[in-house]
Structure formats: structure tokens, C-alpha cells
Amino acid sequence: MRVNPVGSLKGELTLPGDKSITHRAIILGALADGVSEITGALQSDDCRHTAKALSMMGAAVEELGGDRLQIRGGGLHGLKEPEEVLDLGNSGTTMRLLAGVLAAQPFFSVLTGDQYLRARPMARVAVPLRSMGATILGREDGKFPPLAIMGTRLKAIDYVSPIASAQVKSAILLAGLFTEGETTLTEPSLSRDHTERMFEAVGLPIYRNGLSLRVAGIKRIPAFQVAIPGDFSAAAFFIVAALVIPGSELTLRGVGVNPTRTGLLDALQSMGAEIELSERRVISGEPVADLFVRSQTLHGTEVAGTLIPRMLDEIPIFAVAAALAEGATTIRNATELRVKEVDRLAALTKELRRFGVQIEERPDGLVLQGNSSLSGCHCDSWGDHRMAMALAVAGLAARGSTTISDSSCVSSSFPDFWTRLDAILPGAAVPLA
């Protein structure tokens, strides 16, 4: 894709449904009794891999058109042994959350994915699930996919997680639905809480005490209807673009503003940004708002500690904001970025240098020297959807055209990113043969 700096962002935009919430709604719908309906569902590659895997185990997932899904679940114990290996593409969320479900099934299953997913760490879910009684095998003693899972009747556990990870937490909570007794999980800091909110939205009892969660085994999940808000992680690219491209004024409608996800807003505020939130409401247990963003001068800052889990997926686009801010920005405590789709710290360092950014890679983060001017270049997405979109925003703010290789990887989370960008900025994104 070629990206051209064609002017400021004006108007309004509605974002696709939240990817994290869509995954969870599909999984719970497949385990529910009867027909559940999801509106606002994200129709991305990752979410389709979740739907396909559950379909291969007997759930019926039907696209009703637009952003609506209908799921006919077979009940908590209605899944069937898949005849084939479950290929989950690039979706780490699918693999880790399904591991929690499949650990409790009375059958054998194998989970694999593309080259990027097969390099992502899975011991973080395999270890606690093994302690609940499941047999989970994988490369290097279960550290990496493919994973072979022999489910069983699980026992409840008290688990203290060494990392703040919504995927680990969700795998254990899902497994806990199948146990006798109560499973307790404690995390070092609060990670995304979409699973807890969705449990409550569909009527599943879950209890929080500080950083500890408690869930008991259940008999059934009633069919439900949920609406999914716009994906904040998708909005993040347009938020930063509107901030750094002069003359921009952009309204983003119906964006999920769950506080466990909006660390980017706090980080940008510390850089001097003012972003207006209006029409606050709650949809299916999730806080939602409209965001108004206009171009502003940003100043360097430091992000670290408990803020990082709340903005981990947004660090690629935050780095672009930092590259265009006045002064230095430091990102610390972000080692988790090294085990995402790719090593995002290494990828950001290499690709932003192509734009002329002064950037230093550190073991747990980055230091960027802000520069008011970037130079268009040829850069590589590394097959990472968030890298591709962050580099596109850098290209919009640069002098001259930028080309991005493997730009189609955005389909993992935001299939029509390029189309929506072109709708707001005609001529900004031009496919190359």
C-alpha cells in the first residue's frame, strides 16, 4: 500500500466492533443453550477463526449480514471432538481462550496457527490449566504451539498469575465454569476486564475482591443477546492521526471506553492532548462514548508501570505520536511487546528509523526523540496488523509518499481500515500491484 499525506482529517467515523469482546461473545454463545445473537460483531480474520473453530466442534455460527451474528450453541457440554486440527491463523486470543474451554472437554483436540502464532508463548495458559487437571502438550514442553489438549473433569484452583494478562485470566475463568467448587485468580495489576463484564452481562456469577476474581462451576449458560461497542484499539490510529496532522477535527462515534483499555488516552493527556468524550452510555456492560479529537501540539512524556497493560496494543501508534511530539518520550516495562505477533519493540525501532526518527531500543521499552518532521519511506509491516496501521499514520504525517509491504495483514483486526481511511482522506491509501 502507498500512503500519501493528502491533508487533514475531517468529519466523523464509526469504528468496527471490538475484537476482544467479539471473541468472548462467540465462545460463550457456542457454550450457551439455544440461539444467541451478537450485534456489532467484528468480521475480522481473527474473529472468524474463533467462529470456524467452534463450528468444527458442533456450534452453528451464522452471519446475518452487516455486523450481526447468530450462534446456536449446544450447551455447556455440547461441543464435539473436532475431526481435524484447529487452525487459528494469527489469533493468540483464540488459542489461549479456547485452551481454557477445551481443557474441560472429554475429548482430544489440537490447536495450531500461522508462523507468528506458533512462535507465541503458551506456557502461561498451559501451566495453570495443567494444575486444574488437563493434559496439554506442545513444543518445548508446552511453551509453543501446536498444542495438543486432552480435556478432563477439571478441579478448581487458586491461582496467582505472575503477569497481568487478560488472555491468561480469561482462559482460567472459562475453565472455571466447568469445575466443581470455586476457582480464584489473582493478577499483579488489573488487565482488560471484558470477560468479567461479559459474564455479568449474560448472567454468569463472578465476584471481584481487589485484584482477585472468583468464579464457580455452573450447570448452564442461557442464550443471550449482546451489543458490541466500537473497538478502542481501532479508534487509536485515528485518534493519533487527528492529533498529529495539522488542521484535523474528527469525531469517532460509539467507541468502547472501558478504563482497562484506555491507557492511551491517559498517555496522550500526559503529552498535553485534550480529547473530548461525550454521550457516555453503557452497552451490554461496557462503557461507550463519542470522542472528538482535533490537532494539537504534543510534548514528550514517560509511560511505565500499571499504565502499560492498559495501552499495550496501542504502543505502536503511541510511538508514532511520540515521534512527532516535542522532546523525548520514554516507554518502560513493556517487555510483553516482544512476544506479540512479532517483537514489536524491535519492529518499531527498525521501521521508525526509516522515517528519520531517533529511537533507542531498550530491553523493556523505547526512548524516542520527538521530531516535527518525518520523511516518507518504504517500510515493512512485519506481517503485524498494528504495525501496518501505525506505519500508515506515520506516512500520513510524513513528507512524501510511504509504501508499506504486506499491508493486507490489517485484516486480522480491522479488515476495512484502508477503505475507511480513504473515505476520510481520499487518495491517502493507494493499493500497489
N, C-alpha and C positions, 0 to 999 in steps of 0.2 A: 504494500500500500504506500502511495505517496501522500504525504501530509503537507499542505500549503498554508502559510499564515495569511489568511484572507480577511481578517478583521475581527471585530468584537462579537461577543455572544449576546444576542438579544432575544427576548421573548420568554416562553415557558416550555417546560418539558415534563413529561410523566415518565417515571422510570419503570423498568420491568420488575416483577415480583422478586422478593428476597430469596436468594438461593438457599441460604441456611434453613430458613423456615419451610421452604418448599420441600426440601429433602425430608424433614421431620414429619410434615403433614402426609407425604406419600407413604412413609413407613408406618405411621400409626393407622392410616386408612387401610393399609393391607392387613393389619392385625385386628381391625375392628370387625364387629358383627354387622353385616349388611352394607348398604351403599352410603359412602361418604362423598361429599363434594367440596372441592377446593376452588375458590376464585382468586385471581391474581397470581396463579402459579407461574413460576418461571419455566419457560420452554427452552432450556439450555441443554447442551450435551451432557453436563454432569447430572442434572436432574432426570434427564431421560435414561441415563444409565441406572439410576436408582429404580425408576419405574420398570425398566426392562428386566432387571434382576428379580424384582418381586413378581413380575408377570411369569417369569420362568419357574417360579415356585408356587404358582396357582392363583395369585391375586389377579383381578381383571382391572387394568388401568386404561381408561378411555379418554382421549382428548375430545372435548365437546366443542372446540372452536375457540379462538381467541386465547384467553388465559384461564379457561375452565377445565378442570379435570374431574372425572368421576371414578371412584375406586370401589370395587366390590370386594370387600375383604371376607376372608373365610373364618375369622375369629382368631383369638389369641394363639390357638394351636392348629390353625388351618393351613399353614404352609406345608408344601410337599418337597421332597428331596429333588433338587434340580438334576436333570439328565446330563447337563453339560457344565463345564467350568463357567463361572460367572465373571464375565469380562466387564470391569467397571471403568474402563477408559482412563481418564485422568483424575477421577474423583476420589480424593482421600476421604472426604466426608462420608461418601457412600460406603467405602471399605470399612472404616472404623465403626460407624453406627451399625451397619449390618452385622459386623462381627459380634456386637452385643446381642443382637437378636438371634443369630444363628448358633451362638454358644448354647442356647437353651432349647434348640430343636432336636428331636430324636432322629437326626439323620446327618449324613455326611455332605459337606459342601467344600468347594474350592473357589477362592477369590483371587483374581489377578487383575492386571491393568496394563497401561502402556509403559514405556520405558521410564517415564518420570515417576509414575505411581509405584512402580516396582523398586524404586530407589528411596522411597519414603519410609520412615521408621514406624514399625507396627508393634514393637515390644511394649510400648506404652499402653496399648489396649490388651495385648496378649497376656501380659503378666497378671493384671487383676482378674481377667476372665478365667485364666487357669486356676487362680486361687478360689474361684467360685465353683470349680469342678470341670470346666470344659477342657478338651484336648485341642490345642492349637499348635500346628506345626508350620514352619516357614523357613526360608533361607536364613542361615546363620542363627539357628535356634529360635526361629520365630521373629527375628528382628525385621525381616524384609519379606514382601510378597514374592511369589504367590503364597497365600495362606490356605492351609487345609484344616478344616474345623470339623471335629466330631462332637456334636452337641450332646447334652445330657441334662438331667434334672439338676438345676443349679442350687447352690446353697447361698444364703445371704452372707454378706461380709461387711466389715467396717474397713474402709479403705482411705488412706491418706495419700493423696496424689502429690508427687514431687513437682508437678508442673500445673500451671493454670491453663487447662485445655478444655474447650467446650466439647471437642470430639471425644476425648477420653471420658469426661463426665457423662456425656450422653450415652456412650456405649455401656457404661456401668448402670446408669439409670434404666435403660431399656432392658438390660439383662435382669435387673432387679424386679421388673414386673412379673417375671416368671418364677421367682423364688418363693419358698415358704419362709415367713419371717420378714424382717426389715433390713434393707441394705442401706448403709450410711456411707457417704462420700464427703471428704473434706479436701478443699483445694487451698493452695497457698494465697491466692488472691482471686477475686471474682472474675471468671471468664464469661463469655456470652451465655445468657440465660434463656435462650429461645426454647430449649427443651422443657425447662421448668414451666415457662409460661404456656407452652402448648399443652402440657399435661393438665394444667389448671383449666385451660380453655375447653378441653374436651371432657373434663370431669374426672380426671385421674388424681387421686390424693397424693400430694407431695408436700413435704414440710421443710422449711429452712430455719436454721439457727446460726446466724452469722455466716461463716464460710462453709458450714456443713449442711448437707441435704439428706433427707431420709425418705425412702420410698418402700412400700410394702408390696409383696406379691398380690396379684389381682386375679379375678376369675374371668373378666371380660372387659372389652373396650366397646362402648356403644358407638354406633355410627354417628358421624358429626358433619357439620358444615363449618368451614373456616374461610376467612378472607385474609389474604397475604398483602402486607404493605410493600411499597416500593423499596428496592434494595439500596441501603445506605452506601454500601461499597461501590455500587454502580454510580450513585449520585456523586461520590467523592471526586471522580475525574472531572465532572462538570463544575463542581464547586471550586476546585483549584483553577480550572481553566478560566472561569469567570473572575476569579480574584487576580490572576496574573496577566490577563490580556486587557490592555487599556480600553476603556470605553464600554466594558461589558456590564450588562444588567440582566440577570437571569433568575427566573422563578422555577423552582423544582417542586412539583405537586405530589402530595401523598407519600412522602418519604418516611420510612421507619426510623425513629429516633430513639430506639432502645438505648439507655445510657451505657450498657455494656458494649455497645458498638460505636459510640460517637466520640471516641477519644480524639479523632482527627479534628473535630470542632474545637475541643479544648486546646489542642496543639496549635491550631491556626489562630485561636484567640490570643494565645501567648505570643504570637508573632504580630499582633496588632489588628487582626482581621475582625470585622463586625459582620456577623451573619444573622439575619433576622428569621426567627421562627414564628409562624402564625398558624391559626386554625388547628391548634393542638387537639387531638382526639385519641381514642383508644379503639383499635380494631383487633378483634379476636385476642385480646390480652396484650397487644403490642402498641406502645405509644407511637403516634404518627403526627407529622406536621408538614406544612409547606415551608420551603426555605427560599429566602430572597438573598441573592449574592450580587454584589457589584465590585468592580475592580478597585483595588486598594494597594497601598504600599505595605509590604511585609518586612519584618525585621527578624534577624536570626534569633534562635532560641535553643533550648535544650529539652529533649524529651527522654524520659527514662522511667524506671520503676513500674508502679502499678498502672501507669498510663499506657504502657506498651501493649499489654494484652487487649486493650480496648481500641487499638488502632493498628494492630499487626498487619492486617491485609491492606491497610491504606498507606503503609510506609513507602511503597514505591511512588505513589503520587505525592505524598508529603515531601519526599526527597526532591521532586521537581519544584514544588513550592519553595523549598529551602534554597535550591539552586538559583532562584530568581528573586530571593529576598536580599535585603541589605545586611551585610555582616555574616558571621559564622553561625552555623547550626550544628549541634551535636546530637546524635541518636545513640543511646546506650541501652544495654540489657535486652538486645534484640537478637540474641543467638538463634532463636526459633526460626528466624528467616532463612537460616542456612538449610533447613530441612522442609521447605515448602516445595512447590512444584519444581523449582530449581533453587540453587543457592542465591537468594535474591540480593544479599549483600555484595557478593562478587559480581553478579549481573549488573546491578545498579552502578557499581564503581566503573566497570568497563564501558557501559553504554553511555553514561552521563559524561564521561571524559571525551567521548566522541563529539559532544555538543560544545566542548570547551570548558566544562565545569571543573573547578578544582575540588577534588573529592579524595578523602583518605579512608581506606577500608581498615577497620579495626576488628578484633576478634568478635566483639559483641555489638558492632554498630558502624556508624559512619560519621565523618566530620566533613561538612560541605562549606566552602567559602562562596557566599552569595555573589551573583553577578547579574547585572541588569540586562545582559545581552548574551543570547545563546546563538550558535551557528548551526544551521541546518546540516544534516549529515546522513550517511547510511548507517543504520543500526539494526540490531538483531533482537527479536523478542525473546529468544531462548525458548520458544515454544510455550511461554508463560503468559496467560491471558492478562494478568495485572501488569506485567512488564510492558506488553504491547500497548495497552491503553495509556499507561503513564508516559511512555515514549511519544505517543501521539500528542498528548498535551504539551510536552516539551517542544515538539515540532511546530505546534500552533503558535508558540511563543517565540520561536527562533527566527533568525534572518535567513531567508532562502528555504528551499524545499528540503524535506526529510523523507527518506524511504525506510520502511520497516519491513524486514523479512518475516515470513511466517506469521502474517497478521491475522490469519484465519483462526488462530488459537483463541481469540476472544469469544468464540462460540461456547467455550466451557462455561462462561458465566453471563455473557451479555451478547447474545447472537447478533442483534441488530445495532451494535454500538456504532459501526461505521455509517449505517443508514441514518441513525438519529443525529450523529454529528453532522452529516452532510445536510440534513434538514434544517439545522440551526445555522450552519455555516456552509452554504452551497459552494462546492468546489474545494472544500477543505480536505476531503478524503477522496483520492482517485486510485482505483484499482489498477495495478500494473499487470501486464500479461506475463 
